[in-house]
Amino acid sequence: MNRIKELQDFIGSQQSEITEFDERLIRKLIQQITVYDDRFTVRFKSGLEIDINE
């Protein structure tokens, strides 16, 4: 829960809307991206995992 609060505070402290790639923000949020033949998985530092099938 502390990590989630830290991420919420970081996002809330941003000066404006996110309109372009922000490597600092990505490094704060994402732990790992795994690429497979038919999909990829994004694992966030909060523990959430999302499978993307495209």
Helices and strands as residue ranges (DSSP letters): H 2-12, H 23-29, E 30-35, E 40-44, E 49-52
